[in-house]
Amino acid sequence: MEVLFCRENLAMMGREALEKLMQIDNSPLRIQEVKCIIACSECATHHIARFNGQLVVAETAAELVKEILTLAGLDKN
């Protein structure tokens, strides 16, 4: 399972979601920071990532992490 984060979005919105996902032990997620994930309209105003190619958009870093974990089937709820 691949998660791509946009460098520009991380610079503007913070690295909290990326760092939280990277702290998960034995995670099947392959997390990468790339130049662009082609979501420019959301990039300046939301936390964004791509999970297996699907754009994930959230208001907060915590919401982004939760949505990615849900898509990956790793949520604890």
N, C-alpha and C positions, 0 to 999 in steps of 0.2 A: 504494500500500500504506500503510495507516494503522496507526500504533502509538500507543495511548493509555496514559498513565501517570497513576495516581491521586496527587493532591497529598498526601493523608494518608500513603500508603505511602512516597512519596519523603521525607517529613518524618521518618518512623520508621526506614526502612531505608537511606536515603541516595540520592544522585542519580547514583551511578557508572554505572549501566546507561544512563540517559537521556543523560548527557554523552558516554559512549562511542559510542552510536549517532549522536548529533548530529555527531560528529567525522568520520564517514565521508564522504569526498569524493564528489560526484555521486551521492549515495544516492537511490534512488527512494522511500525511506521518508518518509512525512509524519508527523512526530512531534509529539504534542500532550500537554500537561499539563492534565488536567481535574480537576474537583472530586472525582468518584467514578466508578469503573468497575464498580460493583456486584459486588464480590467481597469483602465484609466479613469473611467467615470466614478467608480467606487473607491479608487485608491486614495484620493485626497481626503475622504470623509469617513471611511469605515475601516475596520480591521478586516483584512481579506487574506485568503489563501486558496489554493486549488488542491482538492483531494481527488486523486485519480482522475484529474482533468476537469472535475466539476468545480465551478466557482463557489466558494463559501464566503458569505458576507455577514458581518456582525457589528453591533454597536460597540461592544466591549471585547477586550482580549479574552476574558473569562467565557463569554458567549461563544466566541470563535473556537476556543479549545473544546467546549462542551459539544458543539455541533460536529467538529472533526471526530471526536471520540465516538459520538453517536453513529456517524456514517461508517466508522471503522468497526463498529460493534464492540467497542471497548468501554462504553459508558458503564458506570457502576449502578445505575438506577434501573 
